[in-house]
Amino acid sequence: MSNALWLALGLVLIAEGIGPLITPKGWRQMVAQLSAQPDNQLRRIGGCLVVAGVVMAWVFS
């Protein structure tokens, strides 16, 4: 695996870990609210995140 891919994975892990590290109660509430959303809403959110990630990768590559 290239160094850039490991760097990207490390940055994702850092970003994912900040929420539960700083505000575990708020993070837990956010996860509970997300789990209450219907499937199509979660798909829409996931799609937006994927598109945003692709655009960011394209811009910064």
C-alpha distance matrix in Angstrom:
0.0 3.8 6.6 8.3 6.6 7.1 10.4 11.3 11.0 13.1 15.5 16.1 16.8 19.2 20.9 21.4 22.8 25.3 27.7 28.4 28.4 31.0 33.1 32.6 35.9 35.1 31.6 33.3 35.8 33.3 31.5 34.9 35.9 32.8 33.4 36.9 35.8 36.3 33.4 33.9 33.7 30.4 29.0 30.3 28.7 25.3 25.7 26.6 23.6 21.3 23.3 23.2 19.5 19.1 21.9 20.4 17.0 19.2 21.5 19.1 16.9
3.8 0.0 3.8 5.4 5.5 6.7 8.8 10.1 11.0 12.7 14.6 15.8 17.1 18.8 20.4 21.5 23.0 25.0 27.7 28.8 28.5 30.8 33.1 33.0 36.3 35.3 32.0 34.0 36.4 33.8 32.3 35.9 36.6 33.5 34.6 38.0 36.7 37.4 34.6 34.8 34.3 31.2 29.9 30.7 29.0 25.8 25.9 26.4 23.4 21.2 22.7 22.3 18.5 18.1 20.3 18.5 15.1 17.1 19.0 16.4 14.0
6.6 3.8 0.0 3.8 5.4 5.1 6.1 8.6 9.9 10.5 12.3 14.3 15.3 16.4 18.3 19.9 21.0 22.7 25.6 26.9 26.2 28.3 30.9 31.1 34.5 33.5 30.4 32.7 35.1 32.6 31.4 35.1 35.8 33.0 34.3 37.7 36.6 37.6 35.2 35.4 34.6 31.4 30.4 31.1 28.9 26.1 26.5 26.4 23.2 21.6 23.1 22.0 18.4 18.5 20.4 17.9 15.0 17.3 18.6 15.4 13.8
8.3 5.4 3.8 0.0 3.8 5.5 5.0 6.1 8.6 9.8 10.5 12.3 14.2 15.2 16.4 18.3 19.9 21.2 24.0 25.7 25.3 27.0 29.4 29.9 33.1 31.7 28.7 31.1 33.3 30.4 29.5 33.2 33.6 30.7 32.3 35.5 34.2 35.2 32.8 32.7 31.8 28.8 27.7 28.1 25.9 23.2 23.4 23.1 20.0 18.4 19.6 18.4 14.8 15.0 16.6 14.1 11.2 13.7 14.9 11.8 10.3
6.6 5.5 5.4 3.8 0.0 3.8 5.3 5.0 6.2 8.6 9.9 10.6 12.4 14.3 15.3 16.5 18.3 20.2 22.7 24.0 24.1 26.2 28.3 28.2 31.4 30.2 26.9 29.0 31.2 28.4 27.1 30.8 31.3 28.3 29.5 32.9 31.6 32.4 29.9 30.0 29.3 26.2 25.1 25.8 23.8 20.8 21.2 21.4 18.2 16.3 18.1 17.4 13.7 13.9 16.3 14.3 11.3 14.1 16.0 13.5 12.1
7.1 6.7 5.1 5.5 3.8 0.0 3.8 5.4 5.1 6.1 8.6 9.9 10.6 12.3 14.2 15.3 16.4 18.5 21.3 22.2 21.9 24.3 26.6 26.5 29.8 29.0 25.7 27.8 30.4 27.9 26.6 30.2 31.1 28.4 29.5 33.0 32.1 33.3 30.9 31.5 30.6 27.2 26.6 27.5 25.1 22.2 23.2 23.4 19.9 18.5 20.7 19.7 15.9 16.9 19.2 16.8 14.2 17.4 18.8 16.0 15.1
10.4 8.8 6.1 5.0 5.3 3.8 0.0 3.8 5.4 5.1 6.2 8.7 9.9 10.6 12.3 14.2 15.3 16.7 19.7 21.2 20.5 22.4 25.0 25.4 28.7 27.6 24.6 27.1 29.5 26.9 26.1 29.8 30.5 27.9 29.5 32.8 31.9 33.3 31.3 31.6 30.3 27.1 26.7 27.2 24.5 22.0 23.0 22.5 19.0 18.1 19.9 18.2 14.7 16.1 17.7 14.8 12.7 16.0 16.7 13.6 13.4
11.3 10.1 8.6 6.1 5.0 5.4 3.8 0.0 3.8 5.4 5.1 6.2 8.7 9.9 10.5 12.2 14.2 15.6 18.1 19.9 19.9 21.6 23.7 24.0 27.1 25.7 22.6 25.1 27.2 24.4 23.5 27.2 27.6 24.8 26.5 29.8 28.6 29.9 27.7 27.9 26.6 23.6 23.0 23.4 20.9 18.3 19.2 18.7 15.2 14.3 16.2 14.6 11.1 12.6 14.5 11.8 9.9 13.5 14.5 12.0 12.1
11.0 11.0 9.9 8.6 6.2 5.1 5.4 3.8 0.0 3.8 5.5 5.1 6.3 8.7 9.9 10.5 12.2 14.5 16.8 17.9 18.1 20.4 22.3 22.1 25.3 24.3 20.9 23.0 25.5 22.9 21.6 25.2 26.1 23.3 24.5 28.0 27.2 28.5 26.4 27.0 25.9 22.5 22.2 23.2 20.6 17.8 19.2 19.3 15.6 14.8 17.4 16.2 12.7 14.6 17.0 14.6 12.9 16.5 17.9 15.6 15.6
13.1 12.7 10.5 9.8 8.6 6.1 5.1 5.4 3.8 0.0 3.8 5.4 5.1 6.2 8.7 9.9 10.5 12.5 15.4 16.4 15.9 18.1 20.6 20.6 24.1 23.3 20.2 22.5 25.1 22.9 21.9 25.6 26.6 24.3 25.6 29.1 28.6 30.4 28.6 29.4 27.9 24.5 24.7 25.5 22.5 20.2 21.9 21.5 17.8 17.6 20.0 18.3 15.0 17.3 19.2 16.3 15.0 18.7 19.4 16.8 17.2
15.5 14.6 12.3 10.5 9.9 8.6 6.2 5.1 5.5 3.8 0.0 3.8 5.4 5.0 6.1 8.5 9.8 10.8 13.6 15.5 15.1 16.6 19.0 19.6 22.8 21.5 18.6 21.4 23.6 21.1 20.6 24.4 25.0 22.7 24.6 27.8 27.1 29.0 27.4 27.9 26.0 23.0 23.3 23.5 20.4 18.5 20.0 19.1 15.4 15.7 17.8 15.5 12.6 15.3 16.6 13.5 13.0 16.7 16.9 14.4 15.7
16.1 15.8 14.3 12.3 10.6 9.9 8.7 6.2 5.1 5.4 3.8 0.0 3.8 5.4 5.1 6.0 8.5 10.2 12.1 13.8 14.4 16.2 17.9 18.0 21.0 19.6 16.4 18.8 21.0 18.3 17.5 21.3 21.8 19.3 21.0 24.3 23.6 25.3 23.7 24.4 22.6 19.4 19.8 20.3 17.2 15.1 17.0 16.4 12.7 13.1 15.7 13.8 11.0 13.9 15.8 13.3 12.9 16.7 17.5 15.6 16.8
16.8 17.1 15.3 14.2 12.4 10.6 9.9 8.7 6.3 5.1 5.4 3.8 0.0 3.8 5.5 5.1 6.0 8.7 11.0 11.7 11.9 14.4 16.3 16.0 19.3 18.5 15.3 17.4 20.1 18.0 16.9 20.6 21.8 19.6 20.9 24.4 24.2 26.2 24.7 25.9 24.2 20.8 21.6 22.5 19.3 17.3 19.7 19.4 15.6 16.2 19.1 17.4 14.7 17.6 19.6 17.1 16.7 20.4 21.2 19.1 20.2
19.2 18.8 16.4 15.2 14.3 12.3 10.6 9.9 8.7 6.2 5.0 5.4 3.8 0.0 3.8 5.5 5.2 6.3 9.4 10.8 10.1 12.0 14.5 14.9 18.4 17.5 14.7 17.4 20.0 18.0 17.6 21.3 22.3 20.6 22.4 25.6 25.5 27.8 26.8 27.8 25.6 22.5 23.6 24.0 20.5 19.1 21.4 20.5 16.8 17.9 20.4 18.0 15.7 18.9 20.2 17.2 17.3 21.1 21.1 18.9 20.5
20.9 20.4 18.3 16.4 15.3 14.2 12.3 10.5 9.9 8.7 6.1 5.1 5.5 3.8 0.0 3.8 5.5 5.5 7.7 10.1 10.4 11.5 13.3 14.1 17.0 15.4 12.7 15.8 17.7 15.3 15.3 19.1 19.5 17.8 19.9 23.0 22.5 25.0 24.1 24.8 22.4 19.5 20.7 20.8 17.2 16.1 18.5 17.2 13.6 15.3 17.6 15.0 13.3 16.8 17.9 15.1 15.9 19.5 19.5 17.8 19.8
21.4 21.5 19.9 18.3 16.5 15.3 14.2 12.2 10.5 9.9 8.5 6.0 5.1 5.5 3.8 0.0 3.8 5.8 6.6 8.0 9.4 11.2 12.3 12.1 15.0 13.8 10.5 12.9 15.3 13.0 12.3 16.1 17.0 15.2 16.9 20.1 20.1 22.5 21.6 22.8 20.6 17.4 18.9 19.6 16.0 14.8 17.7 17.0 13.5 15.2 18.0 16.1 14.4 17.9 19.5 17.2 17.8 21.5 21.9 20.5 22.2
22.8 23.0 21.0 19.9 18.3 16.4 15.3 14.2 12.2 10.5 9.8 8.5 6.0 5.2 5.5 3.8 0.0 3.8 5.6 5.9 6.1 8.7 10.4 10.1 13.6 13.2 10.2 12.6 15.4 14.0 13.4 16.9 18.4 17.2 18.6 21.9 22.4 25.0 24.4 25.9 23.7 20.5 22.3 23.0 19.5 18.4 21.4 20.7 17.2 19.0 21.8 19.7 17.9 21.4 22.9 20.4 20.9 24.6 24.8 23.1 24.8
25.3 25.0 22.7 21.2 20.2 18.5 16.7 15.6 14.5 12.5 10.8 10.2 8.7 6.3 5.5 5.8 3.8 0.0 3.8 5.8 5.1 6.0 8.3 9.4 12.6 11.7 9.6 12.7 15.0 13.6 14.1 17.5 18.4 17.7 19.7 22.6 22.9 25.9 25.7 26.9 24.2 21.5 23.5 23.7 19.9 19.5 22.3 21.0 17.7 20.0 22.3 19.7 18.4 22.1 23.0 20.2 21.3 24.9 24.6 22.9 25.1
27.7 27.7 25.6 24.0 22.7 21.3 19.7 18.1 16.8 15.4 13.6 12.1 11.0 9.4 7.7 6.6 5.6 3.8 0.0 3.8 5.4 5.5 5.8 6.7 9.4 8.1 5.8 9.2 11.2 9.9 10.7 13.9 14.9 14.5 16.6 19.2 19.8 23.0 23.2 24.6 21.7 19.2 21.6 21.8 18.0 18.1 21.2 19.9 17.0 19.7 22.1 19.7 19.0 22.7 23.6 21.3 22.8 26.2 26.0 24.8 27.1
28.4 28.8 26.9 25.7 24.0 22.2 21.2 19.9 17.9 16.4 15.5 13.8 11.7 10.8 10.1 8.0 5.9 5.8 3.8 0.0 3.8 5.7 5.5 4.2 7.8 8.0 5.6 7.7 10.7 10.5 10.5 13.3 15.1 15.1 16.4 19.1 20.4 23.6 23.8 25.7 23.1 20.4 23.0 23.7 20.1 19.9 23.3 22.5 19.6 22.0 24.7 22.7 21.7 25.4 26.6 24.4 25.5 29.1 29.1 27.8 29.9
28.4 28.5 26.2 25.3 24.1 21.9 20.5 19.9 18.1 15.9 15.1 14.4 11.9 10.1 10.4 9.4 6.1 5.1 5.4 3.8 0.0 3.8 6.0 6.2 9.9 10.5 9.0 11.2 14.0 13.9 14.3 17.0 18.8 18.8 20.2 22.9 24.1 27.3 27.5 29.2 26.6 23.8 26.3 26.8 23.1 22.8 26.1 25.0 21.9 24.2 26.7 24.4 23.2 26.8 27.9 25.3 26.3 29.9 29.6 27.9 30.0
31.0 30.8 28.3 27.0 26.2 24.3 22.4 21.6 20.4 18.1 16.6 16.2 14.4 12.0 11.5 11.2 8.7 6.0 5.5 5.7 3.8 0.0 3.8 6.3 9.1 9.0 8.8 11.6 13.5 13.5 14.8 17.3 18.5 19.0 20.9 23.2 24.3 27.7 28.3 29.7 26.7 24.4 27.0 27.1 23.3 23.6 26.7 25.1 22.3 25.0 27.2 24.5 23.8 27.5 28.1 25.5 27.0 30.4 29.8 28.2 30.7
33.1 33.1 30.9 29.4 28.3 26.6 25.0 23.7 22.3 20.6 19.0 17.9 16.3 14.5 13.3 12.3 10.4 8.3 5.8 5.5 6.0 3.8 0.0 3.8 5.5 5.4 6.1 8.6 10.1 10.6 12.3 14.3 15.5 16.5 18.4 20.3 21.6 25.2 26.1 27.8 24.7 22.6 25.6 25.7 22.0 22.7 26.0 24.5 22.0 25.0 27.2 24.8 24.5 28.3 28.9 26.7 28.4 31.7 31.2 30.0 32.6
32.6 33.0 31.1 29.9 28.2 26.5 25.4 24.0 22.1 20.6 19.6 18.0 16.0 14.9 14.1 12.1 10.1 9.4 6.7 4.2 6.2 6.3 3.8 0.0 3.8 5.5 5.0 6.0 8.6 9.8 10.5 12.2 14.2 15.2 16.4 18.5 20.4 23.8 24.7 26.7 24.0 21.6 24.7 25.3 21.9 22.2 25.7 24.8 22.3 25.1 27.7 25.6 25.1 28.8 29.9 27.9 29.3 32.7 32.6 31.5 33.7
35.9 36.3 34.5 33.1 31.4 29.8 28.7 27.1 25.3 24.1 22.8 21.0 19.3 18.4 17.0 15.0 13.6 12.6 9.4 7.8 9.9 9.1 5.5 3.8 0.0 3.8 5.4 5.1 6.3 8.7 10.0 10.6 12.5 14.4 15.4 16.9 19.1 22.7 24.1 26.2 23.3 21.5 24.9 25.4 22.1 23.0 26.5 25.6 23.5 26.5 28.9 27.0 27.0 30.7 31.6 29.9 31.5 34.8 34.7 33.9 36.3
35.1 35.3 33.5 31.7 30.2 29.0 27.6 25.7 24.3 23.3 21.5 19.6 18.5 17.5 15.4 13.8 13.2 11.7 8.1 8.0 10.5 9.0 5.4 5.5 3.8 0.0 3.8 5.4 5.1 6.2 8.7 9.8 10.6 12.3 14.3 15.5 17.1 20.8 22.3 23.9 20.8 19.2 22.6 22.6 19.2 20.5 23.8 22.5 20.7 24.0 26.1 24.1 24.4 28.1 28.7 27.1 29.1 32.2 31.9 31.4 33.9
31.6 32.0 30.4 28.7 26.9 25.7 24.6 22.6 20.9 20.2 18.6 16.4 15.3 14.7 12.7 10.5 10.2 9.6 5.8 5.6 9.0 8.8 6.1 5.0 5.4 3.8 0.0 3.8 5.4 5.1 6.2 8.6 9.9 10.6 12.3 14.4 15.8 19.3 20.2 22.0 19.1 16.9 20.1 20.5 17.0 17.8 21.2 20.3 18.1 21.1 23.6 21.7 21.6 25.3 26.3 24.7 26.4 29.6 29.7 29.0 31.3
33.3 34.0 32.7 31.1 29.0 27.8 27.1 25.1 23.0 22.5 21.4 18.8 17.4 17.4 15.8 12.9 12.6 12.7 9.2 7.7 11.2 11.6 8.6 6.0 5.1 5.4 3.8 0.0 3.8 5.4 5.2 6.2 8.7 9.9 10.6 12.6 14.7 18.2 19.3 21.6 19.1 16.9 20.3 21.2 18.1 18.8 22.5 22.0 20.1 22.9 25.6 24.2 24.1 27.6 28.9 27.6 29.1 32.3 32.6 32.1 34.2
35.8 36.4 35.1 33.3 31.2 30.4 29.5 27.2 25.5 25.1 23.6 21.0 20.1 20.0 17.7 15.3 15.4 15.0 11.2 10.7 14.0 13.5 10.1 8.6 6.3 5.1 5.4 3.8 0.0 3.8 5.4 5.0 6.2 8.6 9.9 10.8 12.9 16.6 18.4 20.4 17.6 16.1 19.8 20.2 17.3 18.7 22.2 21.5 20.2 23.3 25.6 24.2 24.7 28.2 29.2 28.2 30.0 33.0 33.2 33.0 35.3
33.3 33.8 32.6 30.4 28.4 27.9 26.9 24.4 22.9 22.9 21.1 18.3 18.0 18.0 15.3 13.0 14.0 13.6 9.9 10.5 13.9 13.5 10.6 9.8 8.7 6.2 5.1 5.4 3.8 0.0 3.8 5.4 5.1 6.2 8.6 10.0 11.1 14.7 16.1 17.8 14.7 13.1 16.6 16.9 13.8 15.2 18.6 17.8 16.4 19.6 21.8 20.5 21.1 24.5 25.5 24.6 26.5 29.4 29.6 29.6 31.9
31.5 32.3 31.4 29.5 27.1 26.6 26.1 23.5 21.6 21.9 20.6 17.5 16.9 17.6 15.3 12.3 13.4 14.1 10.7 10.5 14.3 14.8 12.3 10.5 10.0 8.7 6.2 5.2 5.4 3.8 0.0 3.8 5.4 5.0 6.1 8.7 10.1 13.4 14.3 16.5 14.1 11.8 15.2 16.2 13.4 14.1 17.7 17.7 16.1 18.8 21.5 20.6 20.8 24.0 25.5 24.8 26.2 29.2 29.9 29.8 31.7
34.9 35.9 35.1 33.2 30.8 30.2 29.8 27.2 25.2 25.6 24.4 21.3 20.6 21.3 19.1 16.1 16.9 17.5 13.9 13.3 17.0 17.3 14.3 12.2 10.6 9.8 8.6 6.2 5.0 5.4 3.8 0.0 3.8 5.4 5.1 6.4 9.1 12.5 14.1 16.6 14.4 12.8 16.4 17.6 15.3 16.4 19.9 20.0 19.0 21.7 24.2 23.6 24.1 27.2 28.7 28.1 29.7 32.5 33.2 33.3 35.2
35.9 36.6 35.8 33.6 31.3 31.1 30.5 27.6 26.1 26.6 25.0 21.8 21.8 22.3 19.5 17.0 18.4 18.4 14.9 15.1 18.8 18.5 15.5 14.2 12.5 10.6 9.9 8.7 6.2 5.1 5.4 3.8 0.0 3.8 5.5 5.2 6.8 10.6 12.7 14.6 11.9 11.1 14.9 15.3 13.2 15.1 18.3 18.0 17.5 20.5 22.6 22.0 23.0 26.1 27.1 26.9 28.8 31.4 31.9 32.4 34.5
32.8 33.5 33.0 30.7 28.3 28.4 27.9 24.8 23.3 24.3 22.7 19.3 19.6 20.6 17.8 15.2 17.2 17.7 14.5 15.1 18.8 19.0 16.5 15.2 14.4 12.3 10.6 9.9 8.6 6.2 5.0 5.4 3.8 0.0 3.8 5.3 5.4 8.7 10.0 11.9 9.2 7.6 11.4 12.2 10.0 11.4 14.8 14.9 14.3 17.0 19.3 19.1 19.9 22.8 24.1 24.1 25.8 28.3 29.1 29.7 31.5
33.4 34.6 34.3 32.3 29.5 29.5 29.5 26.5 24.5 25.6 24.6 21.0 20.9 22.4 19.9 16.9 18.6 19.7 16.6 16.4 20.2 20.9 18.4 16.4 15.4 14.3 12.3 10.6 9.9 8.6 6.1 5.1 5.5 3.8 0.0 3.8 5.5 8.0 9.1 12.0 10.5 8.6 12.1 13.9 12.3 13.1 16.5 17.3 16.7 18.9 21.5 21.7 22.2 24.9 26.6 26.7 28.0 30.6 31.8 32.2 33.8
36.9 38.0 37.7 35.5 32.9 33.0 32.8 29.8 28.0 29.1 27.8 24.3 24.4 25.6 23.0 20.1 21.9 22.6 19.2 19.1 22.9 23.2 20.3 18.5 16.9 15.5 14.4 12.6 10.8 10.0 8.7 6.4 5.2 5.3 3.8 0.0 3.8 6.6 9.2 11.7 10.1 9.7 13.2 14.5 13.5 15.0 18.0 18.7 18.8 21.1 23.3 23.5 24.5 27.1 28.6 28.9 30.5 32.8 33.9 34.6 36.3
35.8 36.7 36.6 34.2 31.6 32.1 31.9 28.6 27.2 28.6 27.1 23.6 24.2 25.5 22.5 20.1 22.4 22.9 19.8 20.4 24.1 24.3 21.6 20.4 19.1 17.1 15.8 14.7 12.9 11.1 10.1 9.1 6.8 5.4 5.5 3.8 0.0 3.8 6.5 8.3 6.3 6.6 10.1 10.9 10.4 12.3 14.9 15.5 16.2 18.5 20.3 20.8 22.2 24.5 25.8 26.5 28.2 30.2 31.3 32.4 34.1
36.3 37.4 37.6 35.2 32.4 33.3 33.3 29.9 28.5 30.4 29.0 25.3 26.2 27.8 25.0 22.5 25.0 25.9 23.0 23.6 27.3 27.7 25.2 23.8 22.7 20.8 19.3 18.2 16.6 14.7 13.4 12.5 10.6 8.7 8.0 6.6 3.8 0.0 3.8 5.6 5.5 6.6 8.9 10.2 11.0 12.5 14.4 15.8 17.0 18.6 20.3 21.5 22.9 24.7 26.2 27.4 28.9 30.6 32.0 33.3 34.7
33.4 34.6 35.2 32.8 29.9 30.9 31.3 27.7 26.4 28.6 27.4 23.7 24.7 26.8 24.1 21.6 24.4 25.7 23.2 23.8 27.5 28.3 26.1 24.7 24.1 22.3 20.2 19.3 18.4 16.1 14.3 14.1 12.7 10.0 9.1 9.2 6.5 3.8 0.0 3.8 5.4 5.1 6.2 8.6 9.9 10.4 12.1 14.3 15.3 16.3 18.2 19.9 20.9 22.4 24.3 25.6 26.7 28.4 30.1 31.5 32.5
33.9 34.8 35.4 32.7 30.0 31.5 31.6 27.9 27.0 29.4 27.9 24.4 25.9 27.8 24.8 22.8 25.9 26.9 24.6 25.7 29.2 29.7 27.8 26.7 26.2 23.9 22.0 21.6 20.4 17.8 16.5 16.6 14.6 11.9 12.0 11.7 8.3 5.6 3.8 0.0 3.8 5.5 5.0 6.2 8.7 9.7 10.3 12.3 14.2 15.1 16.4 18.3 19.8 20.9 22.4 24.2 25.5 26.7 28.4 30.2 31.2
33.7 34.3 34.6 31.8 29.3 30.6 30.3 26.6 25.9 27.9 26.0 22.6 24.2 25.6 22.4 20.6 23.7 24.2 21.7 23.1 26.6 26.7 24.7 24.0 23.3 20.8 19.1 19.1 17.6 14.7 14.1 14.4 11.9 9.2 10.5 10.1 6.3 5.5 5.4 3.8 0.0 3.8 5.4 5.1 6.3 8.6 9.8 10.7 12.5 14.3 15.4 16.6 18.4 20.1 21.2 22.6 24.4 25.8 27.0 28.7 30.2
30.4 31.2 31.4 28.8 26.2 27.2 27.1 23.6 22.5 24.5 23.0 19.4 20.8 22.5 19.5 17.4 20.5 21.5 19.2 20.4 23.8 24.4 22.6 21.6 21.5 19.2 16.9 16.9 16.1 13.1 11.8 12.8 11.1 7.6 8.6 9.7 6.6 6.6 5.1 5.5 3.8 0.0 3.8 5.4 5.0 6.0 8.4 9.8 10.5 12.2 14.2 15.2 16.4 18.3 19.9 21.0 22.3 24.2 25.6 26.9 28.2
29.0 29.9 30.4 27.7 25.1 26.6 26.7 23.0 22.2 24.7 23.3 19.8 21.6 23.6 20.7 18.9 22.3 23.5 21.6 23.0 26.3 27.0 25.6 24.7 24.9 22.6 20.1 20.3 19.8 16.6 15.2 16.4 14.9 11.4 12.1 13.2 10.1 8.9 6.2 5.0 5.4 3.8 0.0 3.8 5.4 5.0 5.9 8.5 9.8 10.4 12.1 14.0 15.1 16.3 18.2 19.8 20.8 22.3 24.1 25.6 26.5
30.3 30.7 31.1 28.1 25.8 27.5 27.2 23.4 23.2 25.5 23.5 20.3 22.5 24.0 20.8 19.6 23.0 23.7 21.8 23.7 26.8 27.1 25.7 25.3 25.4 22.6 20.5 21.2 20.2 16.9 16.2 17.6 15.3 12.2 13.9 14.5 10.9 10.2 8.6 6.2 5.1 5.4 3.8 0.0 3.8 5.5 5.1 6.2 8.7 9.9 10.6 12.2 14.2 15.4 16.5 18.3 19.9 21.0 22.4 24.3 25.6
28.7 29.0 28.9 25.9 23.8 25.1 24.5 20.9 20.6 22.5 20.4 17.2 19.3 20.5 17.2 16.0 19.5 19.9 18.0 20.1 23.1 23.3 22.0 21.9 22.1 19.2 17.0 18.1 17.3 13.8 13.4 15.3 13.2 10.0 12.3 13.5 10.4 11.0 9.9 8.7 6.3 5.0 5.4 3.8 0.0 3.8 5.4 5.2 6.3 8.7 10.0 10.6 12.3 14.4 15.5 16.5 18.3 20.0 21.1 22.5 24.2
25.3 25.8 26.1 23.2 20.8 22.2 22.0 18.3 17.8 20.2 18.5 15.1 17.3 19.1 16.1 14.8 18.4 19.5 18.1 19.9 22.8 23.6 22.7 22.2 23.0 20.5 17.8 18.8 18.7 15.2 14.1 16.4 15.1 11.4 13.1 15.0 12.3 12.5 10.4 9.7 8.6 6.0 5.0 5.5 3.8 0.0 3.8 5.4 5.1 6.2 8.6 9.8 10.5 12.3 14.3 15.3 16.4 18.3 19.9 21.1 22.2
25.7 25.9 26.5 23.4 21.2 23.2 23.0 19.2 19.2 21.9 20.0 17.0 19.7 21.4 18.5 17.7 21.4 22.3 21.2 23.3 26.1 26.7 26.0 25.7 26.5 23.8 21.2 22.5 22.2 18.6 17.7 19.9 18.3 14.8 16.5 18.0 14.9 14.4 12.1 10.3 9.8 8.4 5.9 5.1 5.4 3.8 0.0 3.8 5.4 5.1 6.2 8.5 9.8 10.6 12.3 14.2 15.3 16.4 18.3 20.0 20.9
26.6 26.4 26.4 23.1 21.4 23.4 22.5 18.7 19.3 21.5 19.1 16.4 19.4 20.5 17.2 17.0 20.7 21.0 19.9 22.5 25.0 25.1 24.5 24.8 25.6 22.5 20.3 22.0 21.5 17.8 17.7 20.0 18.0 14.9 17.3 18.7 15.5 15.8 14.3 12.3 10.7 9.8 8.5 6.2 5.2 5.4 3.8 0.0 3.8 5.5 5.1 6.1 8.5 9.9 10.5 12.2 14.1 15.3 16.4 18.2 19.8
23.6 23.4 23.2 20.0 18.2 19.9 19.0 15.2 15.6 17.8 15.4 12.7 15.6 16.8 13.6 13.5 17.2 17.7 17.0 19.6 21.9 22.3 22.0 22.3 23.5 20.7 18.1 20.1 20.2 16.4 16.1 19.0 17.5 14.3 16.7 18.8 16.2 17.0 15.3 14.2 12.5 10.5 9.8 8.7 6.3 5.1 5.4 3.8 0.0 3.8 5.5 5.1 6.1 8.6 9.9 10.5 12.1 14.1 15.3 16.4 18.0
21.3 21.2 21.6 18.4 16.3 18.5 18.1 14.3 14.8 17.6 15.7 13.1 16.2 17.9 15.3 15.2 19.0 20.0 19.7 22.0 24.2 25.0 25.0 25.1 26.5 24.0 21.1 22.9 23.3 19.6 18.8 21.7 20.5 17.0 18.9 21.1 18.5 18.6 16.3 15.1 14.3 12.2 10.4 9.9 8.7 6.2 5.1 5.5 3.8 0.0 3.8 5.4 5.1 6.2 8.6 9.8 10.5 12.2 14.2 15.4 16.2
23.3 22.7 23.1 19.6 18.1 20.7 19.9 16.2 17.4 20.0 17.8 15.7 19.1 20.4 17.6 18.0 21.8 22.3 22.1 24.7 26.7 27.2 27.2 27.7 28.9 26.1 23.6 25.6 25.6 21.8 21.5 24.2 22.6 19.3 21.5 23.3 20.3 20.3 18.2 16.4 15.4 14.2 12.1 10.6 10.0 8.6 6.2 5.1 5.5 3.8 0.0 3.8 5.4 5.1 6.2 8.6 9.8 10.5 12.2 14.2 15.3
23.2 22.3 22.0 18.4 17.4 19.7 18.2 14.6 16.2 18.3 15.5 13.8 17.4 18.0 15.0 16.1 19.7 19.7 19.7 22.7 24.4 24.5 24.8 25.6 27.0 24.1 21.7 24.2 24.2 20.5 20.6 23.6 22.0 19.1 21.7 23.5 20.8 21.5 19.9 18.3 16.6 15.2 14.0 12.2 10.6 9.8 8.5 6.1 5.1 5.4 3.8 0.0 3.8 5.5 5.2 6.1 8.6 9.9 10.5 12.2 14.1
19.5 18.5 18.4 14.8 13.7 15.9 14.7 11.1 12.7 15.0 12.6 11.0 14.7 15.7 13.3 14.4 17.9 18.4 19.0 21.7 23.2 23.8 24.5 25.1 27.0 24.4 21.6 24.1 24.7 21.1 20.8 24.1 23.0 19.9 22.2 24.5 22.2 22.9 20.9 19.8 18.4 16.4 15.1 14.2 12.3 10.5 9.8 8.5 6.1 5.1 5.4 3.8 0.0 3.8 5.4 5.1 6.1 8.5 9.9 10.6 11.9
19.1 18.1 18.5 15.0 13.9 16.9 16.1 12.6 14.6 17.3 15.3 13.9 17.6 18.9 16.8 17.9 21.4 22.1 22.7 25.4 26.8 27.5 28.3 28.8 30.7 28.1 25.3 27.6 28.2 24.5 24.0 27.2 26.1 22.8 24.9 27.1 24.5 24.7 22.4 20.9 20.1 18.3 16.3 15.4 14.4 12.3 10.6 9.9 8.6 6.2 5.1 5.5 3.8 0.0 3.8 5.4 5.1 6.0 8.5 10.0 10.4
21.9 20.3 20.4 16.6 16.3 19.2 17.7 14.5 17.0 19.2 16.6 15.8 19.6 20.2 17.9 19.5 22.9 23.0 23.6 26.6 27.9 28.1 28.9 29.9 31.6 28.7 26.3 28.9 29.2 25.5 25.5 28.7 27.1 24.1 26.6 28.6 25.8 26.2 24.3 22.4 21.2 19.9 18.2 16.5 15.5 14.3 12.3 10.5 9.9 8.6 6.2 5.2 5.4 3.8 0.0 3.8 5.5 5.1 6.1 8.6 9.9
20.4 18.5 17.9 14.1 14.3 16.8 14.8 11.8 14.6 16.3 13.5 13.3 17.1 17.2 15.1 17.2 20.4 20.2 21.3 24.4 25.3 25.5 26.7 27.9 29.9 27.1 24.7 27.6 28.2 24.6 24.8 28.1 26.9 24.1 26.7 28.9 26.5 27.4 25.6 24.2 22.6 21.0 19.8 18.3 16.5 15.3 14.2 12.2 10.5 9.8 8.6 6.1 5.1 5.4 3.8 0.0 3.8 5.4 5.1 6.1 8.4
17.0 15.1 15.0 11.2 11.3 14.2 12.7 9.9 12.9 15.0 13.0 12.9 16.7 17.3 15.9 17.8 20.9 21.3 22.8 25.5 26.3 27.0 28.4 29.3 31.5 29.1 26.4 29.1 30.0 26.5 26.2 29.7 28.8 25.8 28.0 30.5 28.2 28.9 26.7 25.5 24.4 22.3 20.8 19.9 18.3 16.4 15.3 14.1 12.1 10.5 9.8 8.6 6.1 5.1 5.5 3.8 0.0 3.8 5.6 5.4 5.9
19.2 17.1 17.3 13.7 14.1 17.4 16.0 13.5 16.5 18.7 16.7 16.7 20.4 21.1 19.5 21.5 24.6 24.9 26.2 29.1 29.9 30.4 31.7 32.7 34.8 32.2 29.6 32.3 33.0 29.4 29.2 32.5 31.4 28.3 30.6 32.8 30.2 30.6 28.4 26.7 25.8 24.2 22.3 21.0 20.0 18.3 16.4 15.3 14.1 12.2 10.5 9.9 8.5 6.0 5.1 5.4 3.8 0.0 3.8 5.6 5.3
21.5 19.0 18.6 14.9 16.0 18.8 16.7 14.5 17.9 19.4 16.9 17.5 21.2 21.1 19.5 21.9 24.8 24.6 26.0 29.1 29.6 29.8 31.2 32.6 34.7 31.9 29.7 32.6 33.2 29.6 29.9 33.2 31.9 29.1 31.8 33.9 31.3 32.0 30.1 28.4 27.0 25.6 24.1 22.4 21.1 19.9 18.3 16.4 15.3 14.2 12.2 10.5 9.9 8.5 6.1 5.1 5.6 3.8 0.0 3.8 5.7
19.1 16.4 15.4 11.8 13.5 16.0 13.6 12.0 15.6 16.8 14.4 15.6 19.1 18.9 17.8 20.5 23.1 22.9 24.8 27.8 27.9 28.2 30.0 31.5 33.9 31.4 29.0 32.1 33.0 29.6 29.8 33.3 32.4 29.7 32.2 34.6 32.4 33.3 31.5 30.2 28.7 26.9 25.6 24.3 22.5 21.1 20.0 18.2 16.4 15.4 14.2 12.2 10.6 10.0 8.6 6.1 5.4 5.6 3.8 0.0 3.8
16.9 14.0 13.8 10.3 12.1 15.1 13.4 12.1 15.6 17.2 15.7 16.8 20.2 20.5 19.8 22.2 24.8 25.1 27.1 29.9 30.0 30.7 32.6 33.7 36.3 33.9 31.3 34.2 35.3 31.9 31.7 35.2 34.5 31.5 33.8 36.3 34.1 34.7 32.5 31.2 30.2 28.2 26.5 25.6 24.2 22.2 20.9 19.8 18.0 16.2 15.3 14.1 11.9 10.4 9.9 8.4 5.9 5.3 5.7 3.8 0.0
